[in-house]
Amino acid sequence: MVFSDDKLAEELLTIGEVAQELRVDTTTVRRWITSGALEAVALPYNGKRRGYRVKKRTLDTLLNTTAMRAS
């Protein structure tokens, strides 16, 4: 199966985008990722800091689960 770059980029969110959606700091999102609380895709190490992307589907599932618990 072949994916276009646009489709792949659309499905992966940056840490900043996830933090904005959840209304938390980027440090919190990184902490969740490194602790295993939030599933993420690790990008190749660039020498400074490990980069991550979160699948939009993962974030949507988290938001739906949280909304169900709040009901």
ChimeraX commands (.cxc) that place a marker at each C-alpha (Angstrom):
marker #1 position 0.00,0.00,0.00 radius 0.5
marker #1 position 1.35,3.41,-0.96 radius 0.5
marker #1 position 0.63,6.55,1.04 radius 0.5
marker #1 position 1.10,10.07,-0.22 radius 0.5
marker #1 position 3.20,12.41,1.90 radius 0.5
marker #1 position 0.15,14.64,2.42 radius 0.5
marker #1 position -1.94,11.78,3.83 radius 0.5
marker #1 position 0.86,10.65,6.15 radius 0.5
marker #1 position 1.54,14.19,7.37 radius 0.5
marker #1 position -2.15,14.71,7.99 radius 0.5
marker #1 position -2.37,11.68,10.26 radius 0.5
marker #1 position 0.65,12.55,12.44 radius 0.5
marker #1 position 0.52,15.42,14.92 radius 0.5
marker #1 position 3.43,17.27,16.49 radius 0.5
marker #1 position 3.85,17.45,20.24 radius 0.5
marker #1 position 2.83,21.10,20.06 radius 0.5
marker #1 position -0.40,20.26,18.24 radius 0.5
marker #1 position -1.25,17.56,20.79 radius 0.5
marker #1 position -0.48,19.90,23.68 radius 0.5
marker #1 position -2.69,22.60,22.19 radius 0.5
marker #1 position -5.57,20.16,21.64 radius 0.5
marker #1 position -5.32,18.83,25.22 radius 0.5
marker #1 position -4.56,22.28,26.69 radius 0.5
marker #1 position -1.40,21.15,28.44 radius 0.5
marker #1 position 2.27,22.09,28.14 radius 0.5
marker #1 position 4.51,20.34,25.62 radius 0.5
marker #1 position 6.61,19.06,28.53 radius 0.5
marker #1 position 3.56,17.20,29.82 radius 0.5
marker #1 position 3.00,15.56,26.43 radius 0.5
marker #1 position 6.67,14.51,26.28 radius 0.5
marker #1 position 6.40,13.07,29.78 radius 0.5
marker #1 position 3.32,11.06,28.80 radius 0.5
marker #1 position 5.14,9.73,25.74 radius 0.5
marker #1 position 8.31,8.71,27.58 radius 0.5
marker #1 position 6.30,7.07,30.37 radius 0.5
marker #1 position 4.24,5.10,27.87 radius 0.5
marker #1 position 0.96,6.80,28.77 radius 0.5
marker #1 position 0.63,8.22,25.24 radius 0.5
marker #1 position 1.57,6.19,22.18 radius 0.5
marker #1 position 3.82,8.02,19.72 radius 0.5
marker #1 position 6.05,7.43,16.72 radius 0.5
marker #1 position 9.73,8.19,17.38 radius 0.5
marker #1 position 11.48,10.13,14.64 radius 0.5
marker #1 position 15.15,9.62,13.79 radius 0.5
marker #1 position 17.36,11.19,16.44 radius 0.5
marker #1 position 18.68,14.56,15.23 radius 0.5
marker #1 position 21.37,15.07,17.86 radius 0.5
marker #1 position 19.41,17.49,20.03 radius 0.5
marker #1 position 16.20,15.95,21.24 radius 0.5
marker #1 position 14.23,12.87,20.24 radius 0.5
marker #1 position 11.36,13.89,17.97 radius 0.5
marker #1 position 7.93,12.32,18.24 radius 0.5
marker #1 position 4.67,12.40,16.36 radius 0.5
marker #1 position 1.31,11.24,17.66 radius 0.5
marker #1 position -1.20,9.60,15.36 radius 0.5
marker #1 position -4.37,11.65,15.08 radius 0.5
marker #1 position -6.32,8.44,15.61 radius 0.5
marker #1 position -4.54,7.94,18.97 radius 0.5
marker #1 position -5.44,11.45,20.10 radius 0.5
marker #1 position -9.05,11.03,18.95 radius 0.5
marker #1 position -9.33,7.77,20.90 radius 0.5
marker #1 position -7.89,9.44,24.01 radius 0.5
marker #1 position -10.33,12.34,23.72 radius 0.5
marker #1 position -13.31,10.03,23.18 radius 0.5
marker #1 position -12.33,7.84,26.15 radius 0.5
marker #1 position -11.92,10.90,28.37 radius 0.5
marker #1 position -15.28,12.29,27.24 radius 0.5
marker #1 position -17.00,8.99,28.01 radius 0.5
marker #1 position -15.56,8.93,31.53 radius 0.5
marker #1 position -16.71,12.49,32.16 radius 0.5
marker #1 position -20.30,11.65,31.18 radius 0.5
marker link #1:1,2 radius 0.2
marker link #1:2,3 radius 0.2
marker link #1:3,4 radius 0.2
marker link #1:4,5 radius 0.2
marker link #1:5,6 radius 0.2
marker link #1:6,7 radius 0.2
marker link #1:7,8 radius 0.2
marker link #1:8,9 radius 0.2
marker link #1:9,10 radius 0.2
marker link #1:10,11 radius 0.2
marker link #1:11,12 radius 0.2
marker link #1:12,13 radius 0.2
marker link #1:13,14 radius 0.2
marker link #1:14,15 radius 0.2
marker link #1:15,16 radius 0.2
marker link #1:16,17 radius 0.2
marker link #1:17,18 radius 0.2
marker link #1:18,19 radius 0.2
marker link #1:19,20 radius 0.2
marker link #1:20,21 radius 0.2
marker link #1:21,22 radius 0.2
marker link #1:22,23 radius 0.2
marker link #1:23,24 radius 0.2
marker link #1:24,25 radius 0.2
marker link #1:25,26 radius 0.2
marker link #1:26,27 radius 0.2
marker link #1:27,28 radius 0.2
marker link #1:28,29 radius 0.2
marker link #1:29,30 radius 0.2
marker link #1:30,31 radius 0.2
marker link #1:31,32 radius 0.2
marker link #1:32,33 radius 0.2
marker link #1:33,34 radius 0.2
marker link #1:34,35 radius 0.2
marker link #1:35,36 radius 0.2
marker link #1:36,37 radius 0.2
marker link #1:37,38 radius 0.2
marker link #1:38,39 radius 0.2
marker link #1:39,40 radius 0.2
marker link #1:40,41 radius 0.2
marker link #1:41,42 radius 0.2
marker link #1:42,43 radius 0.2
marker link #1:43,44 radius 0.2
marker link #1:44,45 radius 0.2
marker link #1:45,46 radius 0.2
marker link #1:46,47 radius 0.2
marker link #1:47,48 radius 0.2
marker link #1:48,49 radius 0.2
marker link #1:49,50 radius 0.2
marker link #1:50,51 radius 0.2
marker link #1:51,52 radius 0.2
marker link #1:52,53 radius 0.2
marker link #1:53,54 radius 0.2
marker link #1:54,55 radius 0.2
marker link #1:55,56 radius 0.2
marker link #1:56,57 radius 0.2
marker link #1:57,58 radius 0.2
marker link #1:58,59 radius 0.2
marker link #1:59,60 radius 0.2
marker link #1:60,61 radius 0.2
marker link #1:61,62 radius 0.2
marker link #1:62,63 radius 0.2
marker link #1:63,64 radius 0.2
marker link #1:64,65 radius 0.2
marker link #1:65,66 radius 0.2
marker link #1:66,67 radius 0.2
marker link #1:67,68 radius 0.2
marker link #1:68,69 radius 0.2
marker link #1:69,70 radius 0.2
marker link #1:70,71 radius 0.2
view
